[in-house]
Amino acid sequence: MVQKTRKEPAQKTQEFRNMDIQKNGFLSIEQLTDRYFGKSTNVGESRNAEGLSFQEILRQKSSAEKTETQELKFSKHAAGRLEDRNISLTEEQLERLNDGARKAGQKGIKDSLVIVDELAFIVNVPNHTVVTAMDSTETTDNVFTNINGAVIM
């Protein structure tokens, strides 16, 4: 004769607890007890000392990385200036111009003068756009307006 083992009430209670925890999406007993005993521990809602959640910090970091790696665009005006003055940039100069704009952004500069060799560029840093360009023959006055910082590369 086969004997059926009878489960003790404590075993049944533990099995029901495990099922309830899994059905409700709780990851641990602590989260379950925190919910029912008034402690507020929201998964995914923890905040750092500045009050930012993990998701907010991740979003800031990923947008900062995009900002640092984004290539500069040339406005229609700047492209026209380069063409009118027969200015052509080498890959190395363009890389240095991008690097200068990145450094300006790290320092909080919004409109920057970036000097690369004998060329001067006004860069709108937040928009990643070269606004105008000139060579050494046009910078004889050495006066640049509407900028709030300069980077010499």
PyMOL commands that set and color helices and strands:
alter all, ss='L'
color gray80, all
select helices_A, chain A and resi 9-24+29-36+54-69+76-84+91-106+136-138
alter helices_A, ss='H'
color red, helices_A
select strands_A, chain A and resi 73-74+111-116+119-124+129-135+149-152
alter strands_A, ss='S'
color yellow, strands_A
deselect
rebuild
show_as cartoon
